[in-house]
């Protein structure tokens, strides 16, 4: 599995928002990242 194709700035911001290490974010499968972002958005709206 190849790392996510994100700009360094975007990767840093996502890692901070998700509260996970940058290395973990870069090797996270894309579908899991999308799921986490959707959960974060859902929590923000509630």
Buried (B, 14 or more C-beta within 10 A) or exposed (E): EEEBEBEEEEBEEBBEEBEBEEEEBBEBEEEEBEEBEEEBEEEEEE
